[in-house]
């Protein structure tokens, strides 16, 4: 059989892991600051700026997730500890603040994983 008679099959292209922007971070001022700082770098072409923004945000996003996860765990431990003892009015206010902060972090975490589930 001649090789010209064989059907052409596309060669699979293997891509490495690449940066995927998560829109849940777009409302965070720190994210906007990162993009602004990268985009205003002098002497870079538009393509280099895009690559620079992607690399910087990938690192920022990873660090942000780690710190958010650590903060969630800390707040959960603190709330559980506070719930085991009688509380003063001041401690009740602290408990309420901790619960509100935890809810905000968990909501952001949900938005992150919700978007990730659609990406993959």
C-alpha positions as CSV (number, residue, x, y, z in Angstrom):
1,X,0.0,0.0,0.0
2,X,1.3,3.4,-1.0
3,X,1.7,6.0,1.8
4,X,-0.3,8.4,-0.4
5,X,-3.3,6.2,-0.2
6,X,-3.4,6.2,3.6
7,X,-5.7,8.8,5.3
8,X,-3.9,11.7,6.9
9,X,-4.3,11.7,10.6
10,X,-3.7,14.9,12.6
11,X,-0.7,14.8,14.8
12,X,-1.8,15.4,18.4
13,X,-0.4,18.5,19.9
14,X,0.7,18.3,23.5
15,X,0.4,21.5,25.4
16,X,2.1,22.0,28.8
17,X,0.2,23.5,31.6
18,X,-0.7,27.1,30.8
19,X,-2.2,29.9,32.8
20,X,-5.9,30.1,33.1
21,X,-7.4,33.3,34.4
22,X,-10.1,32.8,37.0
23,X,-12.7,35.6,36.9
24,X,-13.4,35.2,40.6
25,X,-10.1,37.1,41.2
26,X,-11.0,40.0,39.0
27,X,-12.9,41.8,41.8
28,X,-9.8,41.7,44.0
29,X,-7.8,44.9,44.1
30,X,-4.5,43.0,44.4
31,X,-5.2,41.2,41.1
32,X,-5.9,44.5,39.4
33,X,-2.7,46.0,40.8
34,X,-0.7,43.0,39.5
35,X,-2.2,43.4,36.0
36,X,-1.6,47.1,36.0
37,X,2.0,46.8,37.2
38,X,2.8,44.1,34.6
39,X,1.1,45.9,31.7
40,X,2.9,49.2,32.4
41,X,6.4,47.6,32.3
42,X,8.6,49.6,30.0
43,X,10.3,48.2,26.9
44,X,8.0,45.1,26.4
45,X,6.0,44.3,23.2
46,X,2.3,43.6,23.6
47,X,2.9,39.9,23.3
48,X,5.7,40.0,26.0
49,X,3.3,42.0,28.3
50,X,0.6,39.4,27.9
51,X,3.1,36.6,28.8
52,X,4.4,38.7,31.7
53,X,0.9,39.2,33.0
54,X,0.1,35.5,32.7
55,X,3.3,34.4,34.5
56,X,2.8,37.0,37.3
57,X,-0.9,36.2,37.8
58,X,-0.2,32.4,37.8
59,X,2.2,33.0,40.7
60,X,-0.1,35.5,42.4
61,X,-3.1,33.1,42.1
62,X,-1.3,30.2,43.5
63,X,0.0,32.2,46.5
64,X,-3.5,33.7,47.0
65,X,-5.1,30.3,47.1
66,X,-2.6,29.0,49.6
67,X,-3.1,32.0,51.9
68,X,-6.9,31.8,51.5
69,X,-6.9,28.1,52.4
70,X,-4.7,28.8,55.5
71,X,-6.9,31.6,56.6
72,X,-10.0,29.5,56.2
73,X,-8.5,26.8,58.4
74,X,-7.4,29.3,61.0
75,X,-10.9,30.9,61.2
76,X,-12.5,27.5,61.5
77,X,-10.3,26.5,64.4
78,X,-10.8,29.9,66.1
79,X,-14.6,29.7,65.7
80,X,-14.7,26.1,66.9
81,X,-12.6,27.0,69.9
82,X,-14.8,30.0,70.7
83,X,-18.0,27.9,70.5
84,X,-16.8,25.6,73.3
85,X,-16.8,28.2,76.1
86,X,-19.1,31.0,77.4
87,X,-18.5,34.3,75.6
88,X,-18.6,37.9,76.7
89,X,-20.2,40.6,74.5
90,X,-16.8,41.5,73.0
91,X,-16.0,37.9,72.2
92,X,-19.5,37.5,70.6
93,X,-18.6,40.4,68.4
94,X,-15.3,38.8,67.5
95,X,-17.1,35.5,66.8
96,X,-19.6,37.3,64.5
97,X,-16.7,39.0,62.6
98,X,-14.9,35.7,62.2
99,X,-18.0,34.0,60.9
100,X,-18.6,36.8,58.4
101,X,-14.9,36.7,57.2
102,X,-15.1,32.9,56.9
103,X,-18.3,33.1,54.9
104,X,-16.7,35.6,52.5
105,X,-13.6,33.4,52.0
106,X,-15.7,30.3,51.5
107,X,-17.9,32.2,48.9
108,X,-14.7,33.1,47.0
109,X,-13.5,29.6,47.2
110,X,-16.8,28.3,45.9
111,X,-16.6,30.7,42.9
112,X,-13.0,29.6,42.2
113,X,-13.9,25.9,42.2
114,X,-17.2,26.5,40.3
115,X,-15.2,28.1,37.5
116,X,-12.5,25.4,37.6
117,X,-15.2,22.7,37.2
118,X,-16.2,24.3,33.9
119,X,-12.6,24.7,32.7
120,X,-11.8,21.1,33.2
